């Protein structure tokens, strides 16, 4: 496994519903981590109509 992959139990993107097909779930087409790993961009695509949706997940603050 590459060293740059980080597994986070706290961050799990929920499923995304296609805005065009209304009701069909979209799949993750691309994942783009930012250089600081503070944010991750997910690109979802609908298998039926091809609509793309981008969602940014922000890393939660660590609590001690």
JOFENNOR-V491290 format. One record per residue. RES is the residue in three letters. PSI is psi as a letter, one per 40 degrees, with the letter a starting at -180 (none if undefined). OMEGA is omega as a letter, one per 30 degrees, with the letter a starting at -180 (NA if undefined). BURIAL is b if it has 9 or more other C-alpha atoms within 8 Angstrom, else e. Layout:
res psi omega burial
RES PSI OMEGA BURIAL
RES PSI OMEGA BURIAL
This chain:
res psi omega burial
UNK h l e
UNK i a e
UNK d a e
UNK e l e
UNK h l e
UNK h l e
UNK h a e
UNK h l e
UNK d a e
UNK d a e
UNK h l e
UNK h a e
UNK h l e
UNK i l e
UNK i a e
UNK h l e
UNK h l b
UNK h l b
UNK d l e
UNK d a e
UNK e l e
UNK g l e
UNK d l e
UNK h l e
UNK i l b
UNK i l b
UNK i l b
UNK h l b
UNK d a e
UNK i l e
UNK h a b
UNK h l e
UNK i l e
UNK i a b
UNK d a e
UNK e a e
UNK e l e
UNK d l e
UNK i l b
UNK h l b
UNK h l b
UNK h l b
UNK h l b
UNK i l b
UNK i l b
UNK h a b
UNK d a e
UNK d a e
UNK e l e
UNK e l e
UNK h l e
UNK i l e
UNK h l e
UNK h l e
UNK h l e
UNK h l e
UNK h a b
UNK h a e
UNK h l e
UNK i l e
UNK h l e
UNK h l e
UNK h a e
UNK none NA e
